[in-house]
Amino acid sequence: MPSYRDIVYGIYGALRLARLDTGAMSYFERTPAGFWKSFFAAVIVAPGFAIIIAYELGRVEIELEAGALRMILVETLAYVLGWVAFPVIVHQICEATGKRDAYIGYIVAFNWARVIQMAVLLPVIGLIALGAPGGGWLLRLAVSFLILFYEWFITRTALGVTAMGAVGFVVLDFVIDLIIHMITLGMLR
């Protein structure tokens, strides 16, 4: 369990990364203990995730056969898998590409960055739910692009990979999230 200081430093470091500050990595505890503590960000982000899922499920145009308990269990499983799958796969990639020493710092920064991502995404979803012009698709697209750019910058900064290498990691995260989302929808039908 991270201390209050760990949480503040993690979120502050993520905020500095959002401001494109490469020195922000100094705010993260890039140790095995810091690695595990960074997963506390999942607890911080969980309420926002639940709000977004509730909104999204209310908009789904397909027939969902799952009851409330099944939806909660499936979405909870998907949430946990979404936090675990990417770090596990990236660990193998970092081992194979000689980025082993940078792996822990990358995942620590990546996890705390999810707090900033949720802080940006949740108000956007709120605006869309309240009837943003044009259904808000342009706003959501712009925010999604900014989040992908943010992940790209974190990857470049923390792993020290090329621009295209960072694109590869961002695409990998996107594909993993897409697969988890499709499996989740399949389980709810």
Rosetta constraint file for C-alpha pairs under 8 A:
AtomPair CA 1 CA 37 HARMONIC 5.92 0.50
AtomPair CA 1 CA 40 HARMONIC 7.17 0.50
AtomPair CA 2 CA 6 HARMONIC 5.54 0.50
AtomPair CA 2 CA 7 HARMONIC 6.45 0.50
AtomPair CA 2 CA 37 HARMONIC 5.21 0.50
AtomPair CA 2 CA 38 HARMONIC 7.75 0.50
AtomPair CA 2 CA 40 HARMONIC 7.17 0.50
AtomPair CA 3 CA 7 HARMONIC 6.42 0.50
AtomPair CA 4 CA 8 HARMONIC 6.19 0.50
AtomPair CA 5 CA 9 HARMONIC 6.00 0.50
AtomPair CA 6 CA 10 HARMONIC 5.95 0.50
AtomPair CA 6 CA 29 HARMONIC 7.78 0.50
AtomPair CA 6 CA 37 HARMONIC 7.94 0.50
AtomPair CA 7 CA 11 HARMONIC 6.11 0.50
AtomPair CA 8 CA 12 HARMONIC 5.87 0.50
AtomPair CA 9 CA 13 HARMONIC 5.87 0.50
AtomPair CA 9 CA 27 HARMONIC 5.57 0.50
AtomPair CA 9 CA 28 HARMONIC 6.56 0.50
AtomPair CA 10 CA 14 HARMONIC 6.23 0.50
AtomPair CA 10 CA 27 HARMONIC 6.47 0.50
AtomPair CA 10 CA 28 HARMONIC 5.58 0.50
AtomPair CA 10 CA 29 HARMONIC 7.82 0.50
AtomPair CA 10 CA 38 HARMONIC 7.47 0.50
AtomPair CA 10 CA 108 HARMONIC 7.98 0.50
AtomPair CA 10 CA 109 HARMONIC 7.40 0.50
AtomPair CA 10 CA 112 HARMONIC 5.62 0.50
AtomPair CA 11 CA 15 HARMONIC 6.10 0.50
AtomPair CA 11 CA 112 HARMONIC 5.68 0.50
AtomPair CA 11 CA 113 HARMONIC 7.05 0.50
AtomPair CA 11 CA 115 HARMONIC 6.94 0.50
AtomPair CA 11 CA 116 HARMONIC 7.27 0.50
AtomPair CA 12 CA 16 HARMONIC 6.16 0.50
AtomPair CA 12 CA 27 HARMONIC 7.30 0.50
AtomPair CA 13 CA 17 HARMONIC 6.24 0.50
AtomPair CA 13 CA 24 HARMONIC 5.00 0.50
AtomPair CA 13 CA 25 HARMONIC 6.48 0.50
AtomPair CA 13 CA 26 HARMONIC 7.57 0.50
AtomPair CA 13 CA 27 HARMONIC 5.02 0.50
AtomPair CA 13 CA 28 HARMONIC 6.33 0.50
AtomPair CA 13 CA 109 HARMONIC 7.50 0.50
AtomPair CA 13 CA 112 HARMONIC 7.92 0.50
AtomPair CA 14 CA 18 HARMONIC 6.28 0.50
AtomPair CA 14 CA 24 HARMONIC 7.27 0.50
AtomPair CA 14 CA 109 HARMONIC 6.35 0.50
AtomPair CA 14 CA 112 HARMONIC 5.82 0.50
AtomPair CA 14 CA 113 HARMONIC 4.79 0.50
AtomPair CA 14 CA 116 HARMONIC 6.76 0.50
AtomPair CA 15 CA 19 HARMONIC 6.52 0.50
AtomPair CA 15 CA 113 HARMONIC 7.39 0.50
AtomPair CA 15 CA 116 HARMONIC 6.57 0.50
AtomPair CA 16 CA 20 HARMONIC 6.59 0.50
AtomPair CA 16 CA 21 HARMONIC 5.48 0.50
AtomPair CA 16 CA 24 HARMONIC 5.42 0.50
AtomPair CA 17 CA 21 HARMONIC 5.08 0.50
AtomPair CA 17 CA 22 HARMONIC 6.55 0.50
AtomPair CA 17 CA 24 HARMONIC 5.72 0.50
AtomPair CA 17 CA 25 HARMONIC 7.85 0.50
AtomPair CA 17 CA 150 HARMONIC 7.71 0.50
AtomPair CA 17 CA 153 HARMONIC 7.67 0.50
AtomPair CA 17 CA 154 HARMONIC 6.75 0.50
AtomPair CA 18 CA 150 HARMONIC 6.23 0.50
AtomPair CA 20 CA 153 HARMONIC 7.22 0.50
AtomPair CA 22 CA 157 HARMONIC 6.02 0.50
AtomPair CA 24 CA 28 HARMONIC 7.69 0.50
AtomPair CA 25 CA 105 HARMONIC 7.54 0.50
AtomPair CA 25 CA 109 HARMONIC 7.30 0.50
AtomPair CA 25 CA 158 HARMONIC 7.10 0.50
AtomPair CA 28 CA 34 HARMONIC 7.54 0.50
AtomPair CA 28 CA 105 HARMONIC 7.14 0.50
AtomPair CA 28 CA 108 HARMONIC 6.79 0.50
AtomPair CA 28 CA 109 HARMONIC 6.73 0.50
AtomPair CA 29 CA 33 HARMONIC 7.82 0.50
AtomPair CA 29 CA 34 HARMONIC 4.74 0.50
AtomPair CA 29 CA 35 HARMONIC 7.42 0.50
AtomPair CA 29 CA 105 HARMONIC 7.43 0.50
AtomPair CA 29 CA 108 HARMONIC 7.42 0.50
AtomPair CA 30 CA 34 HARMONIC 5.65 0.50
AtomPair CA 30 CA 35 HARMONIC 6.60 0.50
AtomPair CA 30 CA 104 HARMONIC 5.83 0.50
AtomPair CA 30 CA 105 HARMONIC 4.62 0.50
AtomPair CA 30 CA 108 HARMONIC 6.76 0.50
AtomPair CA 31 CA 35 HARMONIC 6.06 0.50
AtomPair CA 31 CA 104 HARMONIC 6.65 0.50
AtomPair CA 31 CA 105 HARMONIC 7.48 0.50
AtomPair CA 32 CA 36 HARMONIC 6.53 0.50
AtomPair CA 32 CA 104 HARMONIC 6.93 0.50
AtomPair CA 33 CA 37 HARMONIC 6.18 0.50
AtomPair CA 34 CA 38 HARMONIC 6.02 0.50
AtomPair CA 34 CA 108 HARMONIC 6.89 0.50
AtomPair CA 35 CA 39 HARMONIC 7.22 0.50
AtomPair CA 35 CA 104 HARMONIC 5.91 0.50
AtomPair CA 35 CA 105 HARMONIC 7.46 0.50
AtomPair CA 35 CA 107 HARMONIC 6.88 0.50
AtomPair CA 35 CA 108 HARMONIC 5.34 0.50
AtomPair CA 36 CA 40 HARMONIC 7.78 0.50
AtomPair CA 38 CA 107 HARMONIC 8.00 0.50
AtomPair CA 38 CA 108 HARMONIC 5.37 0.50
AtomPair CA 38 CA 111 HARMONIC 5.87 0.50
AtomPair CA 38 CA 112 HARMONIC 6.23 0.50
AtomPair CA 39 CA 43 HARMONIC 7.76 0.50
AtomPair CA 39 CA 83 HARMONIC 7.85 0.50
AtomPair CA 39 CA 108 HARMONIC 7.91 0.50
AtomPair CA 39 CA 111 HARMONIC 6.31 0.50
AtomPair CA 39 CA 112 HARMONIC 7.95 0.50
AtomPair CA 40 CA 44 HARMONIC 6.76 0.50
AtomPair CA 41 CA 45 HARMONIC 6.09 0.50
AtomPair CA 41 CA 111 HARMONIC 6.23 0.50
AtomPair CA 41 CA 112 HARMONIC 5.76 0.50
AtomPair CA 41 CA 114 HARMONIC 7.16 0.50
AtomPair CA 41 CA 115 HARMONIC 6.36 0.50
AtomPair CA 42 CA 46 HARMONIC 5.84 0.50
AtomPair CA 42 CA 83 HARMONIC 7.32 0.50
AtomPair CA 42 CA 111 HARMONIC 7.73 0.50
AtomPair CA 43 CA 47 HARMONIC 7.84 0.50
AtomPair CA 44 CA 115 HARMONIC 6.96 0.50
AtomPair CA 45 CA 49 HARMONIC 6.22 0.50
AtomPair CA 45 CA 114 HARMONIC 7.27 0.50
AtomPair CA 45 CA 115 HARMONIC 5.83 0.50
AtomPair CA 45 CA 118 HARMONIC 6.51 0.50
AtomPair CA 46 CA 50 HARMONIC 6.12 0.50
AtomPair CA 47 CA 51 HARMONIC 6.33 0.50
AtomPair CA 48 CA 52 HARMONIC 6.25 0.50
AtomPair CA 48 CA 118 HARMONIC 6.66 0.50
AtomPair CA 48 CA 122 HARMONIC 6.47 0.50
AtomPair CA 49 CA 53 HARMONIC 6.06 0.50
AtomPair CA 49 CA 118 HARMONIC 7.78 0.50
AtomPair CA 50 CA 54 HARMONIC 6.07 0.50
AtomPair CA 51 CA 55 HARMONIC 6.22 0.50
AtomPair CA 52 CA 56 HARMONIC 6.01 0.50
AtomPair CA 52 CA 122 HARMONIC 7.20 0.50
AtomPair CA 52 CA 125 HARMONIC 7.10 0.50
AtomPair CA 53 CA 57 HARMONIC 5.90 0.50
AtomPair CA 54 CA 58 HARMONIC 6.20 0.50
AtomPair CA 55 CA 59 HARMONIC 6.55 0.50
AtomPair CA 55 CA 129 HARMONIC 7.73 0.50
AtomPair CA 56 CA 60 HARMONIC 6.23 0.50
AtomPair CA 63 CA 189 HARMONIC 6.53 0.50
AtomPair CA 64 CA 188 HARMONIC 5.70 0.50
AtomPair CA 64 CA 189 HARMONIC 4.56 0.50
AtomPair CA 65 CA 188 HARMONIC 6.27 0.50
AtomPair CA 65 CA 189 HARMONIC 5.01 0.50
AtomPair CA 66 CA 70 HARMONIC 5.74 0.50
AtomPair CA 66 CA 71 HARMONIC 6.07 0.50
AtomPair CA 66 CA 187 HARMONIC 7.98 0.50
AtomPair CA 66 CA 188 HARMONIC 5.09 0.50
AtomPair CA 66 CA 189 HARMONIC 6.30 0.50
AtomPair CA 67 CA 71 HARMONIC 6.17 0.50
AtomPair CA 68 CA 72 HARMONIC 6.19 0.50
AtomPair CA 69 CA 73 HARMONIC 6.20 0.50
AtomPair CA 70 CA 74 HARMONIC 5.96 0.50
AtomPair CA 70 CA 188 HARMONIC 7.54 0.50
AtomPair CA 71 CA 75 HARMONIC 5.92 0.50
AtomPair CA 71 CA 188 HARMONIC 6.49 0.50
AtomPair CA 72 CA 76 HARMONIC 5.92 0.50
AtomPair CA 73 CA 77 HARMONIC 6.13 0.50
AtomPair CA 74 CA 78 HARMONIC 6.12 0.50
AtomPair CA 74 CA 184 HARMONIC 6.50 0.50
AtomPair CA 74 CA 187 HARMONIC 7.16 0.50
AtomPair CA 74 CA 188 HARMONIC 7.48 0.50
AtomPair CA 75 CA 79 HARMONIC 6.02 0.50
AtomPair CA 75 CA 184 HARMONIC 6.95 0.50
AtomPair CA 76 CA 80 HARMONIC 6.29 0.50
AtomPair CA 77 CA 81 HARMONIC 6.06 0.50
AtomPair CA 78 CA 82 HARMONIC 5.93 0.50
AtomPair CA 78 CA 180 HARMONIC 6.35 0.50
AtomPair CA 78 CA 181 HARMONIC 7.53 0.50
AtomPair CA 78 CA 184 HARMONIC 6.57 0.50
AtomPair CA 79 CA 83 HARMONIC 6.52 0.50
AtomPair CA 80 CA 84 HARMONIC 6.31 0.50
AtomPair CA 81 CA 85 HARMONIC 5.60 0.50
AtomPair CA 81 CA 180 HARMONIC 7.67 0.50
AtomPair CA 82 CA 86 HARMONIC 7.04 0.50
AtomPair CA 82 CA 176 HARMONIC 7.72 0.50
AtomPair CA 82 CA 177 HARMONIC 6.50 0.50
AtomPair CA 82 CA 180 HARMONIC 7.08 0.50
AtomPair CA 83 CA 87 HARMONIC 7.48 0.50
AtomPair CA 84 CA 88 HARMONIC 6.30 0.50
AtomPair CA 85 CA 89 HARMONIC 6.24 0.50
AtomPair CA 85 CA 176 HARMONIC 7.45 0.50
AtomPair CA 86 CA 90 HARMONIC 5.92 0.50
AtomPair CA 86 CA 172 HARMONIC 7.94 0.50
AtomPair CA 86 CA 173 HARMONIC 6.22 0.50
AtomPair CA 86 CA 176 HARMONIC 7.02 0.50
AtomPair CA 87 CA 91 HARMONIC 5.94 0.50
AtomPair CA 87 CA 107 HARMONIC 6.60 0.50
AtomPair CA 88 CA 92 HARMONIC 6.83 0.50
AtomPair CA 89 CA 93 HARMONIC 6.55 0.50
AtomPair CA 90 CA 94 HARMONIC 5.99 0.50
AtomPair CA 90 CA 103 HARMONIC 7.88 0.50
AtomPair CA 90 CA 169 HARMONIC 7.99 0.50
AtomPair CA 91 CA 95 HARMONIC 6.13 0.50
AtomPair CA 91 CA 100 HARMONIC 7.54 0.50
AtomPair CA 91 CA 103 HARMONIC 6.68 0.50
AtomPair CA 92 CA 96 HARMONIC 6.21 0.50
AtomPair CA 93 CA 97 HARMONIC 6.06 0.50
AtomPair CA 94 CA 98 HARMONIC 5.92 0.50
AtomPair CA 94 CA 99 HARMONIC 4.51 0.50
AtomPair CA 94 CA 100 HARMONIC 5.07 0.50
AtomPair CA 94 CA 102 HARMONIC 7.98 0.50
AtomPair CA 94 CA 103 HARMONIC 6.34 0.50
AtomPair CA 95 CA 99 HARMONIC 6.18 0.50
AtomPair CA 95 CA 100 HARMONIC 5.06 0.50
AtomPair CA 99 CA 103 HARMONIC 6.27 0.50
AtomPair CA 99 CA 159 HARMONIC 6.69 0.50
AtomPair CA 100 CA 104 HARMONIC 7.95 0.50
AtomPair CA 102 CA 106 HARMONIC 6.16 0.50
AtomPair CA 102 CA 158 HARMONIC 6.50 0.50
AtomPair CA 102 CA 159 HARMONIC 5.40 0.50
AtomPair CA 103 CA 107 HARMONIC 6.28 0.50
AtomPair CA 103 CA 158 HARMONIC 7.98 0.50
AtomPair CA 103 CA 159 HARMONIC 6.90 0.50
AtomPair CA 104 CA 108 HARMONIC 6.11 0.50
AtomPair CA 105 CA 109 HARMONIC 6.10 0.50
AtomPair CA 105 CA 158 HARMONIC 6.30 0.50
AtomPair CA 106 CA 110 HARMONIC 5.92 0.50
AtomPair CA 106 CA 154 HARMONIC 7.40 0.50
AtomPair CA 106 CA 155 HARMONIC 6.79 0.50
AtomPair CA 106 CA 158 HARMONIC 4.89 0.50
AtomPair CA 106 CA 159 HARMONIC 6.18 0.50
AtomPair CA 107 CA 111 HARMONIC 5.89 0.50
AtomPair CA 108 CA 112 HARMONIC 6.32 0.50
AtomPair CA 109 CA 113 HARMONIC 5.95 0.50
AtomPair CA 109 CA 154 HARMONIC 7.11 0.50
AtomPair CA 109 CA 158 HARMONIC 7.53 0.50
AtomPair CA 110 CA 114 HARMONIC 6.65 0.50
AtomPair CA 110 CA 151 HARMONIC 7.33 0.50
AtomPair CA 110 CA 154 HARMONIC 6.90 0.50
AtomPair CA 111 CA 115 HARMONIC 7.61 0.50
AtomPair CA 112 CA 116 HARMONIC 7.37 0.50
AtomPair CA 113 CA 117 HARMONIC 6.25 0.50
AtomPair CA 114 CA 118 HARMONIC 6.09 0.50
AtomPair CA 115 CA 119 HARMONIC 6.20 0.50
AtomPair CA 116 CA 120 HARMONIC 6.34 0.50
AtomPair CA 117 CA 121 HARMONIC 5.98 0.50
AtomPair CA 117 CA 147 HARMONIC 6.53 0.50
AtomPair CA 118 CA 122 HARMONIC 5.68 0.50
AtomPair CA 119 CA 123 HARMONIC 7.21 0.50
AtomPair CA 120 CA 124 HARMONIC 6.84 0.50
AtomPair CA 120 CA 143 HARMONIC 7.77 0.50
AtomPair CA 121 CA 125 HARMONIC 6.26 0.50
AtomPair CA 121 CA 143 HARMONIC 7.09 0.50
AtomPair CA 122 CA 126 HARMONIC 6.21 0.50
AtomPair CA 123 CA 127 HARMONIC 6.18 0.50
AtomPair CA 124 CA 128 HARMONIC 6.23 0.50
AtomPair CA 124 CA 139 HARMONIC 7.32 0.50
AtomPair CA 124 CA 140 HARMONIC 6.85 0.50
AtomPair CA 124 CA 143 HARMONIC 7.92 0.50
AtomPair CA 125 CA 129 HARMONIC 6.03 0.50
AtomPair CA 125 CA 140 HARMONIC 7.75 0.50
AtomPair CA 126 CA 130 HARMONIC 6.18 0.50
AtomPair CA 127 CA 131 HARMONIC 6.42 0.50
AtomPair CA 127 CA 132 HARMONIC 5.52 0.50
AtomPair CA 127 CA 136 HARMONIC 7.61 0.50
AtomPair CA 128 CA 132 HARMONIC 4.71 0.50
AtomPair CA 128 CA 135 HARMONIC 6.26 0.50
AtomPair CA 128 CA 136 HARMONIC 5.12 0.50
AtomPair CA 131 CA 135 HARMONIC 6.24 0.50
AtomPair CA 131 CA 136 HARMONIC 7.38 0.50
AtomPair CA 132 CA 136 HARMONIC 4.88 0.50
AtomPair CA 134 CA 138 HARMONIC 7.76 0.50
AtomPair CA 136 CA 140 HARMONIC 6.14 0.50
AtomPair CA 137 CA 141 HARMONIC 5.98 0.50
AtomPair CA 138 CA 142 HARMONIC 6.14 0.50
AtomPair CA 139 CA 143 HARMONIC 6.23 0.50
AtomPair CA 140 CA 144 HARMONIC 5.96 0.50
AtomPair CA 141 CA 145 HARMONIC 6.14 0.50
AtomPair CA 142 CA 146 HARMONIC 6.30 0.50
AtomPair CA 143 CA 147 HARMONIC 6.16 0.50
AtomPair CA 144 CA 148 HARMONIC 6.21 0.50
AtomPair CA 145 CA 149 HARMONIC 6.14 0.50
AtomPair CA 146 CA 150 HARMONIC 6.04 0.50
AtomPair CA 147 CA 151 HARMONIC 6.22 0.50
AtomPair CA 148 CA 152 HARMONIC 6.13 0.50
AtomPair CA 148 CA 170 HARMONIC 6.75 0.50
AtomPair CA 149 CA 153 HARMONIC 6.15 0.50
AtomPair CA 150 CA 154 HARMONIC 6.22 0.50
AtomPair CA 151 CA 155 HARMONIC 6.12 0.50
AtomPair CA 151 CA 170 HARMONIC 6.38 0.50
AtomPair CA 152 CA 156 HARMONIC 6.21 0.50
AtomPair CA 152 CA 163 HARMONIC 7.98 0.50
AtomPair CA 152 CA 166 HARMONIC 5.43 0.50
AtomPair CA 152 CA 167 HARMONIC 6.20 0.50
AtomPair CA 152 CA 169 HARMONIC 7.70 0.50
AtomPair CA 152 CA 170 HARMONIC 6.03 0.50
AtomPair CA 153 CA 157 HARMONIC 6.00 0.50
AtomPair CA 153 CA 166 HARMONIC 7.68 0.50
AtomPair CA 154 CA 158 HARMONIC 5.78 0.50
AtomPair CA 155 CA 159 HARMONIC 5.55 0.50
AtomPair CA 155 CA 160 HARMONIC 7.22 0.50
AtomPair CA 155 CA 161 HARMONIC 7.22 0.50
AtomPair CA 155 CA 166 HARMONIC 5.44 0.50
AtomPair CA 155 CA 169 HARMONIC 7.28 0.50
AtomPair CA 155 CA 170 HARMONIC 7.93 0.50
AtomPair CA 156 CA 160 HARMONIC 5.00 0.50
AtomPair CA 156 CA 161 HARMONIC 5.23 0.50
AtomPair CA 156 CA 162 HARMONIC 6.63 0.50
AtomPair CA 156 CA 163 HARMONIC 6.67 0.50
AtomPair CA 156 CA 165 HARMONIC 7.99 0.50
AtomPair CA 156 CA 166 HARMONIC 5.60 0.50
AtomPair CA 157 CA 161 HARMONIC 7.77 0.50
AtomPair CA 161 CA 165 HARMONIC 5.57 0.50
AtomPair CA 161 CA 166 HARMONIC 6.11 0.50
AtomPair CA 162 CA 166 HARMONIC 6.19 0.50
AtomPair CA 163 CA 167 HARMONIC 6.36 0.50
AtomPair CA 164 CA 168 HARMONIC 6.29 0.50
AtomPair CA 165 CA 169 HARMONIC 6.62 0.50
AtomPair CA 166 CA 170 HARMONIC 6.31 0.50
AtomPair CA 167 CA 171 HARMONIC 6.05 0.50
AtomPair CA 168 CA 172 HARMONIC 6.07 0.50
AtomPair CA 169 CA 173 HARMONIC 6.25 0.50
AtomPair CA 170 CA 174 HARMONIC 6.20 0.50
AtomPair CA 171 CA 175 HARMONIC 6.06 0.50
AtomPair CA 172 CA 176 HARMONIC 6.12 0.50
AtomPair CA 173 CA 177 HARMONIC 6.16 0.50
AtomPair CA 174 CA 178 HARMONIC 6.10 0.50
AtomPair CA 175 CA 179 HARMONIC 6.09 0.50
AtomPair CA 176 CA 180 HARMONIC 6.20 0.50
AtomPair CA 177 CA 181 HARMONIC 6.06 0.50
AtomPair CA 178 CA 182 HARMONIC 6.14 0.50
AtomPair CA 179 CA 183 HARMONIC 6.16 0.50
AtomPair CA 180 CA 184 HARMONIC 6.02 0.50
AtomPair CA 181 CA 185 HARMONIC 6.21 0.50
AtomPair CA 182 CA 186 HARMONIC 6.16 0.50
AtomPair CA 183 CA 187 HARMONIC 6.23 0.50
AtomPair CA 184 CA 188 HARMONIC 6.36 0.50
AtomPair CA 185 CA 189 HARMONIC 6.39 0.50
